[in-house]
């Protein structure tokens, strides 16, 4: 029997095609080989000096192809046994050559085979649910705390990091931190050691972060701006500036220290002979130029400037915005002097996540096949059974495609949401098939319409029941709620109408 491609079936095909592209990308990610640089130490690193950066893909070492992390490790195991050697690596079609007795401080990981973002439950690492001790934070306060904490942890070079505000049904606000590859002990140590910010001229501290020295940091359009962009070197440079209000005591210290400095005349302007170094937990974050007008002047208003770079003007502009936001957040560090309390601390093994994914794929496939067999026995129609398999699989693919498109992290609650979607989907498909075979004196079109009335009623009932889960458990069930809502919505508006058209054609 030839199937007529109706509008609803075409809609399913189009969504399915775009979902596959969203998941696997173009060119197909699972066809790519190499390892991606997840972090690189900038100090005393010849590869960094030559231009190797985080995110680049290493495809060969000394002419030997690098396909994955295992092959990369095997190549390095046979090197440097006799001391210093020449090493040539190719990354993003660029060649980097260095002489050393060991491989520089570069961390790599396997390339992602899909665009799906896996949550901590599946990728492995540690998760901490944190609140302020003996006080309740407002939404604005918890958002500021998230920005500050995220910036502090990023200062340590952590890339697989997620910091977000969450709340429970009682309205209590928490901060959720997830770090891939870290142990609970590491995570707790990182959180407990954060908080020391200093601005220095030379070895002397001018002011520290927090309410004692910093009254406010300009973040609106009037007090923070991108001043302009210019072409230079290998790309573009965009400069930014924003206002910072110091306390009276900090302003006097700043005037006393700057009064001792000389003025350097440059093509970009006149600046003092030393920079303002921003130090976070004894690590240098950035060094900022001090304008000539601030020399020996007692003022609470100072201007912090910096720049962003990029191969194009648009990328340099976006980098400047990101750098400005980063510095603003750093200068606010300590302005919320909360003693943090770890409410819940978990660790997830990446091996467990891999095993779970393999198991759930196998069990899910078996479940769909068993249901299809039951459908075949019940309705004696192999076409209906095949249509059920295709519809169910398409529904899962579209849900995953939407998740990849919106960068939604798939975690265990999210996987549970997909399973719930499959369960409700099969129920709805059976309702459609039952109504289509009903012997009551109604036309097939009327019977299918009655089936979709039942399905829509169940959809809205399920939707309303899922909404409270968005906030239940301090947001830890949010993944289940959102994934299930996406799944049942895809089913009701895309896959099940297409299945109804298929059933109608089978009956004609």
C-alpha positions as CSV (number, residue, x, y, z in Angstrom):
1,X,0.0,0.0,0.0
2,X,1.3,3.4,-1.0
3,X,1.2,6.0,1.9
4,X,0.0,9.4,1.0
5,X,2.1,12.1,2.6
6,X,-0.4,14.4,4.2
7,X,0.4,17.7,5.8
8,X,0.6,16.1,9.3
9,X,3.0,13.4,8.0
10,X,5.1,16.0,6.2
11,X,5.3,18.0,9.4
12,X,6.6,14.9,11.3
13,X,9.2,14.3,8.6
14,X,10.4,17.9,8.7
15,X,10.7,18.0,12.5
16,X,12.4,14.6,12.4
17,X,15.0,15.8,9.8
18,X,15.7,19.1,11.7
19,X,16.0,17.1,15.0
20,X,18.6,14.8,13.5
21,X,20.6,17.8,12.3
22,X,20.3,19.4,15.7
23,X,21.6,16.3,17.4
24,X,24.4,15.3,15.1
25,X,25.2,18.6,13.5
26,X,26.6,19.3,10.0
27,X,29.1,17.9,9.3
28,X,28.2,14.9,11.3
29,X,29.9,15.0,14.7
30,X,30.2,11.3,15.1
31,X,32.4,11.2,11.9
32,X,35.0,13.6,13.3
33,X,38.2,12.4,15.0
34,X,40.7,14.0,17.4
35,X,40.7,15.3,20.9
36,X,39.6,18.8,22.0
37,X,41.7,21.0,24.3
38,X,39.6,21.5,27.4
39,X,42.2,23.6,29.3
40,X,45.7,25.0,28.7
41,X,48.1,26.6,31.2
42,X,49.2,30.0,29.9
43,X,52.3,30.5,32.1
44,X,55.6,29.1,30.6
45,X,53.7,27.2,27.9
46,X,55.2,27.3,24.4
47,X,52.0,25.9,22.9
48,X,50.0,28.7,24.4
49,X,52.5,31.3,23.2
50,X,52.1,29.8,19.6
51,X,48.4,30.2,19.7
52,X,47.0,26.9,21.0
53,X,43.7,27.6,22.8
54,X,40.9,25.9,24.6
55,X,38.4,24.4,22.2
56,X,40.9,23.6,19.4
57,X,40.9,20.0,18.1
58,X,44.2,18.1,18.0
59,X,44.2,15.7,15.0
60,X,47.8,14.5,14.9
61,X,51.0,14.3,17.0
62,X,54.3,13.9,15.1
63,X,52.4,12.9,12.0
64,X,50.5,10.1,13.8
65,X,46.7,10.4,13.6
66,X,44.9,11.2,16.8
67,X,41.4,9.6,16.7
68,X,40.5,9.7,20.4
69,X,41.8,10.1,23.9
70,X,43.2,6.5,23.9
71,X,45.3,7.0,20.7
72,X,46.5,10.4,22.0
73,X,47.7,8.8,25.3
74,X,49.4,5.9,23.4
75,X,51.4,8.3,21.3
76,X,52.6,10.3,24.3
77,X,53.6,7.1,26.2
78,X,56.4,6.4,23.8
79,X,57.8,10.0,23.8
80,X,60.2,11.8,26.1
81,X,61.8,8.6,27.4
82,X,65.2,9.9,26.4
83,X,64.8,13.5,27.6
84,X,64.1,16.5,25.4
85,X,62.5,15.9,22.0
86,X,60.9,17.8,19.2
87,X,57.1,17.5,19.1
88,X,54.8,18.6,16.3
89,X,51.1,18.7,16.8
90,X,48.3,19.8,14.4
91,X,45.2,21.4,15.8
92,X,42.5,23.1,13.7
93,X,44.8,22.8,10.6
94,X,47.5,24.8,12.5
95,X,51.0,23.3,13.2
96,X,52.6,23.8,16.5
97,X,56.3,22.8,17.1
98,X,58.1,22.7,20.5
99,X,61.1,21.1,22.1
100,X,60.6,19.7,25.6
101,X,61.2,16.7,27.9
102,X,57.5,16.4,28.6
103,X,54.2,17.4,27.1
104,X,53.1,20.9,28.2
105,X,50.3,21.4,30.7
106,X,47.4,20.8,28.3
107,X,44.2,18.9,29.3
108,X,42.3,17.2,26.5
109,X,39.1,15.2,26.2
110,X,37.3,13.2,23.6
111,X,35.2,15.0,21.0
112,X,31.5,15.1,21.5
113,X,29.8,12.8,19.1
114,X,26.5,14.7,19.4
115,X,25.3,18.2,20.3
116,X,23.4,16.8,23.3
117,X,24.4,18.3,26.6
118,X,24.7,15.6,29.3
119,X,24.0,16.5,32.9
120,X,26.2,15.6,35.8
121,X,24.3,12.3,36.3
122,X,25.6,11.0,33.0
123,X,28.9,12.8,32.5
124,X,30.2,12.3,36.1
125,X,31.5,14.7,38.7
126,X,30.2,16.4,41.8
127,X,27.2,18.4,42.7
128,X,26.5,20.6,45.7
129,X,23.3,22.3,46.8
130,X,24.2,25.4,48.8
131,X,22.4,28.0,50.9
132,X,23.3,31.0,53.0
133,X,23.7,30.0,56.6
134,X,21.0,31.4,59.0
135,X,19.4,33.7,56.5
136,X,17.1,33.6,53.4
137,X,18.4,35.2,50.2
138,X,16.1,37.1,47.9
139,X,16.0,36.3,44.1
140,X,18.4,39.2,43.3
141,X,20.8,38.2,46.1
142,X,20.9,34.6,45.0
143,X,21.5,35.7,41.3
144,X,24.4,37.9,42.4
145,X,25.8,35.1,44.5
146,X,25.6,32.7,41.5
147,X,27.5,35.3,39.3
148,X,30.2,35.8,41.9
149,X,30.7,32.1,42.6
150,X,30.7,31.2,38.9
151,X,33.3,33.8,38.2
152,X,35.5,32.6,41.1
153,X,35.4,29.0,40.1
154,X,36.1,30.0,36.5
155,X,39.2,31.7,37.7
156,X,40.6,28.3,38.5
157,X,40.3,27.2,34.9
158,X,37.3,24.9,35.4
159,X,35.4,24.5,32.1
160,X,32.8,21.8,32.7
161,X,31.1,23.9,35.3
162,X,27.5,24.8,36.0
163,X,26.3,27.2,38.6
164,X,22.6,28.1,38.8
165,X,19.9,29.5,41.2
166,X,17.2,27.1,42.2
167,X,14.3,27.3,44.6
168,X,11.9,24.9,46.3
169,X,8.1,25.1,46.7
170,X,8.4,27.0,49.9
171,X,10.2,29.9,48.1
172,X,13.7,29.2,49.6
173,X,16.5,30.1,47.2
174,X,19.6,27.9,46.8
175,X,22.7,27.8,44.6
176,X,23.4,24.6,42.7
177,X,27.0,23.9,41.6
178,X,27.9,21.0,39.3
179,X,31.5,20.3,38.3
180,X,32.4,17.5,36.0
181,X,35.3,15.4,37.0
182,X,35.6,16.7,40.6
183,X,35.2,14.8,43.8
184,X,33.0,16.1,46.6
185,X,36.1,16.9,48.6
186,X,37.4,19.0,45.8
187,X,34.1,20.8,45.4
188,X,33.8,21.6,49.1
189,X,37.4,22.8,49.2
190,X,36.8,25.1,46.2
191,X,33.7,26.6,47.8
192,X,35.3,27.1,51.2
193,X,38.4,28.8,49.8
194,X,36.6,31.4,47.8
195,X,36.3,35.0,48.9
196,X,39.6,36.9,49.0
197,X,39.7,39.7,46.4
198,X,42.4,42.4,46.4
199,X,43.3,45.3,44.0
200,X,47.0,46.0,44.2
201,X,49.6,48.5,43.0
202,X,52.9,46.7,43.1
203,X,52.8,44.7,46.4
204,X,50.5,47.1,48.2
205,X,46.8,46.6,48.5
206,X,44.7,49.5,47.4
207,X,41.2,48.1,48.1
208,X,39.5,44.7,48.6
209,X,36.2,43.4,47.3
210,X,33.1,43.9,49.4
211,X,31.2,46.6,51.2
212,X,34.1,47.8,53.2
213,X,36.0,49.3,50.2
214,X,33.6,49.1,47.2
215,X,30.3,51.0,47.5
216,X,29.0,50.1,44.1
217,X,30.0,48.8,40.6
218,X,28.5,50.5,37.5
219,X,26.5,48.1,35.4
220,X,23.9,50.2,33.6
221,X,24.3,51.9,30.2
222,X,25.4,55.2,31.7
223,X,28.2,53.7,33.9
224,X,29.4,50.8,31.7
225,X,30.0,50.9,28.0
226,X,32.1,49.6,25.1
227,X,34.1,52.6,24.0
228,X,35.1,51.6,20.5
229,X,36.8,49.0,18.3
230,X,39.9,49.1,16.2
231,X,41.7,46.7,13.9
232,X,45.1,45.5,15.0
233,X,47.4,42.5,14.8
234,X,45.5,39.4,13.7
235,X,42.0,40.8,14.4
236,X,40.1,43.4,16.2
237,X,40.3,45.0,19.7
238,X,37.4,46.6,21.5
239,X,37.9,48.6,24.7
240,X,35.4,49.0,27.6
241,X,35.2,51.0,30.8
242,X,32.9,51.1,33.8
243,X,32.6,53.1,36.9
244,X,33.5,51.9,40.4
245,X,32.6,53.8,43.6
246,X,35.1,53.4,46.4
247,X,34.7,54.1,50.1
248,X,36.4,57.2,51.5
249,X,39.2,55.2,53.1
250,X,39.8,53.2,49.9
251,X,39.9,56.4,47.9
252,X,42.5,58.0,50.2
253,X,44.7,54.9,50.0
254,X,44.4,54.9,46.2
255,X,45.4,58.6,46.1
256,X,48.4,58.1,48.4
257,X,49.7,55.2,46.3
258,X,49.1,56.7,42.8
259,X,50.8,60.0,43.9
260,X,54.1,58.1,44.0
261,X,53.9,56.9,40.5
262,X,55.2,58.4,37.3
263,X,53.3,59.1,34.1
264,X,53.9,57.1,30.9
265,X,52.9,58.8,27.6
266,X,51.7,56.2,25.1
267,X,49.9,56.4,21.7
268,X,46.7,55.1,23.5
269,X,46.9,57.8,26.2
270,X,48.7,58.8,29.3
271,X,48.8,56.2,32.1
272,X,50.6,55.8,35.4
273,X,53.8,53.7,35.5
274,X,52.2,50.8,37.4
275,X,49.0,48.9,36.8
276,X,46.1,48.0,39.1
277,X,46.4,44.3,39.6
278,X,43.2,42.4,40.4
279,X,44.1,39.3,42.5
280,X,41.5,36.7,43.4
281,X,42.5,34.2,46.1
282,X,46.2,35.0,45.6
283,X,45.9,34.4,41.8
284,X,46.3,37.3,39.3
285,X,43.1,37.7,37.4
286,X,43.8,40.9,35.4
287,X,46.0,44.0,35.3
288,X,44.3,47.3,34.5
289,X,45.8,50.6,33.3
290,X,45.4,53.7,35.6
291,X,44.6,57.0,33.9
292,X,46.9,60.0,34.5
293,X,43.9,62.0,35.9
294,X,43.8,59.7,39.0
295,X,47.4,60.4,40.1
296,X,47.3,61.6,43.8
297,X,43.7,62.4,43.6
298,X,41.2,61.6,46.4
299,X,38.1,60.5,44.5
300,X,35.6,57.8,45.2
301,X,34.8,57.5,41.5
302,X,37.3,55.6,39.4
303,X,37.1,54.1,35.9
304,X,38.1,50.5,35.2
305,X,39.1,49.8,31.6
306,X,40.0,46.8,29.6
307,X,39.6,45.2,26.2
308,X,38.3,42.2,24.3
309,X,39.7,40.7,21.2
310,X,38.5,38.6,18.3
311,X,39.1,37.7,14.6
312,X,36.2,39.9,13.6
313,X,34.8,43.1,15.0
314,X,31.6,41.4,16.2
315,X,33.5,38.7,18.1
316,X,35.8,41.3,19.6
317,X,32.8,43.3,20.7
318,X,31.2,40.2,22.3
319,X,34.5,39.3,24.0
320,X,34.7,42.9,25.4
321,X,31.2,42.6,26.8
322,X,32.1,39.3,28.4
323,X,35.4,40.6,29.9
324,X,33.6,43.6,31.3
325,X,30.9,41.5,33.0
326,X,33.6,39.3,34.4
327,X,35.5,42.2,35.9
328,X,32.3,43.8,37.3
329,X,31.5,40.5,39.0
330,X,35.0,40.1,40.4
331,X,34.9,43.6,41.9
332,X,31.6,42.7,43.5
333,X,33.2,39.7,45.2
334,X,32.8,39.8,48.9
335,X,30.0,42.3,48.7
336,X,27.6,39.6,49.8
337,X,29.3,38.3,53.0
338,X,27.3,35.2,53.4
339,X,28.5,32.2,55.2
340,X,27.6,29.3,52.9
341,X,26.2,26.0,54.1
342,X,26.3,22.8,51.9
343,X,22.8,21.3,52.1
344,X,23.6,18.3,49.9
345,X,26.8,17.0,48.3
346,X,26.8,14.2,45.7
347,X,29.3,12.5,43.5
348,X,28.5,10.7,40.2
349,X,30.8,8.2,38.5
350,X,31.1,8.7,34.7
351,X,31.3,5.0,34.3
352,X,27.9,4.6,36.0
353,X,26.5,7.2,33.6
354,X,27.9,5.3,30.5
355,X,26.5,2.0,31.8
356,X,23.1,3.7,32.5
357,X,22.9,5.1,29.0
358,X,23.7,1.8,27.4
359,X,21.2,0.0,29.7
360,X,18.4,2.5,29.1
361,X,18.9,2.3,25.3
362,X,18.8,-1.5,25.3
363,X,15.7,-1.6,27.7
364,X,14.0,1.1,25.7
365,X,14.4,-0.7,22.4
366,X,13.2,-4.0,23.9
367,X,10.2,-2.3,25.4
368,X,9.2,-0.7,22.1
369,X,9.6,-4.0,20.3
370,X,7.5,-5.9,22.9
371,X,4.7,-3.3,22.8
372,X,4.8,-3.5,18.9
373,X,4.5,-7.3,19.1
374,X,1.5,-6.9,21.5
375,X,-0.1,-4.4,19.1
376,X,0.4,-6.8,16.2
377,X,-1.2,-9.7,18.2
378,X,-4.1,-7.5,19.3
379,X,-4.9,-5.8,16.0
380,X,-3.4,-8.3,13.5
381,X,-1.8,-5.5,11.6
382,X,2.0,-5.3,10.9
383,X,1.6,-1.9,9.4
384,X,0.1,-0.5,12.6
385,X,2.9,-2.1,14.6
386,X,5.5,-0.6,12.3
387,X,3.8,2.8,12.4
388,X,3.8,2.6,16.2
389,X,7.6,1.9,16.3
390,X,8.3,4.7,13.8
391,X,6.1,7.2,15.7
392,X,7.6,6.4,19.1
393,X,11.2,6.5,17.9
394,X,10.4,9.8,16.0
395,X,9.0,11.3,19.2
396,X,12.1,10.5,21.2
397,X,14.4,11.9,18.4
398,X,12.4,15.1,18.2
399,X,12.6,15.6,22.0
400,X,16.4,15.0,21.9
401,X,16.6,17.4,18.9
402,X,14.8,20.2,20.9
403,X,17.1,19.5,23.9
404,X,20.2,19.8,21.7
405,X,18.8,23.0,20.1
406,X,18.1,24.8,23.4
407,X,21.2,23.4,25.1
408,X,19.1,21.6,27.7
409,X,21.2,19.3,30.0
410,X,20.0,15.7,29.9
411,X,20.3,14.2,33.3
412,X,18.6,11.2,35.0
413,X,15.4,13.1,35.7
414,X,15.4,14.1,32.0
415,X,15.8,10.5,30.9
416,X,12.9,9.6,33.2
417,X,10.9,12.3,31.5
418,X,11.7,10.7,28.1
419,X,10.5,7.3,29.4
420,X,7.4,8.9,30.7
421,X,6.8,10.4,27.3
422,X,7.1,7.0,25.7
423,X,4.6,5.6,28.1
424,X,2.0,8.3,27.6
425,X,2.7,8.2,23.9
426,X,2.0,4.5,23.6
427,X,-1.2,4.9,25.6
428,X,-2.4,7.6,23.2
429,X,-1.5,5.6,20.2
430,X,-3.5,2.6,21.5
431,X,-6.5,5.0,22.1
432,X,-6.3,6.1,18.5
433,X,-6.1,2.4,17.3
434,X,-9.0,1.4,19.6
435,X,-11.2,4.2,18.4
436,X,-10.3,3.4,14.7
437,X,-11.5,-0.2,15.2
438,X,-14.6,0.6,17.2
439,X,-17.7,-0.8,15.7
440,X,-20.0,2.0,16.8
441,X,-22.0,3.7,14.0
442,X,-19.6,6.7,13.5
443,X,-17.4,7.5,10.6
444,X,-13.6,6.9,10.9
445,X,-13.0,10.6,11.0
446,X,-15.5,11.1,13.9
447,X,-13.9,8.2,15.8
448,X,-10.4,9.6,15.4
449,X,-11.7,13.0,16.4
450,X,-13.1,11.5,19.6
451,X,-9.8,9.8,20.2
452,X,-7.9,13.1,20.0
453,X,-10.5,14.7,22.4
454,X,-9.5,12.0,24.9
455,X,-5.8,12.6,24.2
456,X,-6.1,16.4,24.6
457,X,-7.9,16.0,27.9
458,X,-5.1,13.7,29.2
459,X,-2.5,16.1,27.9
460,X,-3.7,19.1,29.8
461,X,-4.2,17.0,33.0
462,X,-0.6,15.8,32.8
463,X,0.7,19.3,31.9
464,X,-1.0,20.8,35.0
465,X,0.3,18.0,37.3
466,X,3.9,18.5,36.0
467,X,4.1,22.3,36.6
468,X,4.7,22.1,40.4
469,X,7.7,19.7,39.7
470,X,9.5,22.7,38.1
471,X,10.2,23.9,41.7
472,X,9.9,20.8,43.8
473,X,13.0,19.5,45.5
474,X,14.9,22.8,45.0
475,X,14.6,22.4,41.2
476,X,16.3,19.0,41.1
477,X,13.2,17.6,39.4
478,X,13.1,20.4,36.9
479,X,14.7,18.2,34.2
480,X,12.0,15.6,34.5
481,X,9.2,18.2,34.3
482,X,10.6,20.1,31.3
483,X,11.6,17.0,29.3
484,X,8.2,15.4,29.9
485,X,6.3,18.6,29.0
486,X,8.4,18.9,25.8
487,X,7.8,15.2,25.0
488,X,4.0,15.1,25.5
489,X,3.7,18.4,23.6
490,X,5.6,17.0,20.7
491,X,3.4,13.9,20.8
492,X,0.1,15.7,20.9
493,X,0.9,18.3,18.3
494,X,3.2,16.5,15.9
495,X,3.7,12.7,16.1
496,X,0.2,11.5,17.2
497,X,-1.7,13.5,14.5
498,X,0.7,12.0,11.9
499,X,0.0,8.5,13.4
500,X,-3.8,9.2,13.1
501,X,-3.4,10.0,9.4
502,X,-1.4,6.7,8.9
503,X,-4.2,4.7,10.7
504,X,-6.8,6.4,8.6
505,X,-5.0,5.4,5.4
506,X,-4.6,1.8,6.7
507,X,-8.4,1.6,7.3
508,X,-9.3,2.9,3.8
